[in-house]
């Protein structure tokens, strides 16, 4: 018996890296290496065998993080009344994102 074929990966595809245990976007491939990026800008290279296409849940996780960071850095994260973009009090979302502290009012 031969080795099972690895699923095809394409630039722009959201994948799951088992080495880092998180979803990422493919920005390039090179032989047996895959170059990955997170919405935060974190980049790394993983061996092809550690990367697989993301599940629907993992894709939603990646998109949610990208949206959160987009809102946070566009100035819509915290309004002057202290509420986040969805009316959630400042600090509440940080409880669901360990290590992420809400930033103050953006001007």
N, C-alpha and C positions, 0 to 999 in steps of 0.2 A: 504494500500500500504506500502511496505517495503522501506527501504533506497536504493538508487542506489548503485550498487557495485563499489568499487574503482578499477581503472585499476591496473593490476599487475605490480610490480616494481622488477627489478633485479639489483644486484650489477653490476656496470659498465655502467648502463643505464644513458643517459643524460635526465634530467627532468627539469621542470620549477617549481620553488618555488614561490608561490604567496605571501608568507610572505615577502621575500626579493626582489621580482620582478626581478629575474634573473635565468638563467639556471645554472645547476650544475650537477655533476656526483654523482650517488649513491655509497657510500662506505660501507653501511651497513643498515640493518633494524632491528628494535626491537619492536615488538608488533605494537603500533600505532605511532612509531617514525621512521624517516628516517634520516640517517647520510649522509651529503652532503659535497662536496668539490668543490672549484673553481680552475681553472688552476693556479691562483695566490697563492694557498695554503690555502686560507680562508676556514675554516671548520665550520659547524654548524649543529644543529639538528632541524628538523621541524616536526610538527605533520603531519601524513600521509594525512590528509584531505587538507593540504595546498600544496601538491605536485602532479603534474600530468606529464605524458610523455611530453617531449618537442616537439614543432612543428618543421617542417623542418627548418624554419627560425631561431628558437631558437637554434637548433643543430648547424647550420652554425655559429651563433654568438659565441657559446661556442668554436667551433673548431678554429675560427678566433682568438679569444683571446688566446687560447693555443698556436697557431702558433706564434703570436706576442710575447708572453712572451718567448717562446723557442728561437726565433731569437734574442731577446733583451739580454737574459742572456747567449747565446752561443758565443757572440762576433761578430755576423754578423749584428747586428742592425745598427751600424754606421761604415762606412769604413773610412779610413784615408783621403779620398778626401771629407769627410763631407756628403756623400750621404748614404741614407739607403739602404737596400738590393735590393730594386727595382729601385734604382736611384732617389728616391724622396729626395729633399733637407732636411737636418736635421731640425727638428722643424715642418715640415708640418703635419706629422701624429699626432702630439700633438694637433693640432686644432680639430681633429676628435675624440680625446679621452680626454674629460674633466678631468682635474686633473692629467694627465699623462704627465710628462715632458721628452722629449728625453734625453738620457744620452749621455755623450761625447764619444770621440773616445775610443774604447776598445783596450787594448793591448795584 
